[in-house]
Amino acid sequence: PLQTAIVATVSAFTTGFVLTLFPTFKQGLSLSETFKAIWLGEVISIGVMEIVMNLVDYLIGGMNASSVAEPIFWISLGIAVLAGFAAGYPVNYLMLKNNLKKKCH
């Protein structure tokens, strides 16, 4: 389970930053300016989402599935994604409302 959580978290941060960097970078900022503009909001947002998703996935048992062919893997993944979204949404809303996260999309 620990290796699964590490891979999921690294993948989420990598994907999240790349998907946020490109649209922001196109607004005319340099790469370093773009990264400075988004890093804090992305770290908080993705961090909250990943903590919740990995915890839910672990508690339901999806991380212990021996194969992606097991139904518990998919059930756990589906519930974890919904829980991660539910946890991340208010965090993003509050950060945008308080200008702690830059609108980039």
N, C-alpha and C positions, 0 to 999 in steps of 0.2 A: 504493500500500500504506500509506503514512503516514496519509493521510486516512481510510482504512478503519480502521486501528488506533485513531486518535483518536476516531472516531465510536463504535466498539465499546466503547472504554474509558469514554467519557463516558456512554454508554447503560447500561453495567454498573453504574457507580457510582450513577447516578441511580436506576435500578431497585432496586439492592441496598439503598440507604438508605431509599427509600420503603417497600419491603416489610418492612424491619426496624423502621422508625419506627412504623408503625401498630399492630402488636401490642404493642410496648413502651409506646407512648403510652396505650393502653387500660388499662395496669396502674396508672394514676393519677398518673403523673409529668407534669410540665409539658413542653412541647415542648423547651425548652432543657435540662432535666434528662435527658430522653430522648436527645437528641442527644449530650450529654456522656457518657451511659452506653454508647452504642454506637459512637461515631465511630472510636475507635482499632481496635477489633476488625474493623469493616467495612473500614476503609482497608487494613489488613494482608491480610485475607482476600480481598477483591476485587482488590487490587493483585497478589497472588501469582497468583490465577486468571487475571487479564487478561494478565499478562506471559507466562505459559505458553501461554494460548490464542492470543494474537497471534503468538507465535514459531512455534508449530506450524502455524497457518494460513498464515503467510508461507512457512515452509520447504516445506510440501506444495504450495503454489501456489494456494491458494484465493483469496488476496487479489489475485492477478493475473488471475483469471477475468474475462472481459469481460461475462459475464451470469450470472444465477442459473440459467439453463437449462443451463449447462455442468456435467457430472457432477463435475469436480474441485472446484467450489464446494461441493457438498453432501458429498462425501467428506472434504474438508478441514475443513468445519464440524463434521461428526460426530466426527472424530478429535480436533479441537481442544477440543470440549466435554468429551469423555472425559478428555483430558489435563488440562484446567483443573480438573475435578472431582477427579481423582487428585492434583493438586498442592495443591488447596485443602483437601481433607479432613483430612490430617494437621495442617495449620496450624490449622484450626478446632478439632480435637481437643485439641491442645496448649494453645491459648489458653483453651478452656473448662476444661481440667484445671487450669490454673494461675490460674484466675479473672481472666484478662486480657480475657475476652469475656463479656458478660452473656447468660445464657439468656433468650430473649424469646419463643420459639415453643412 
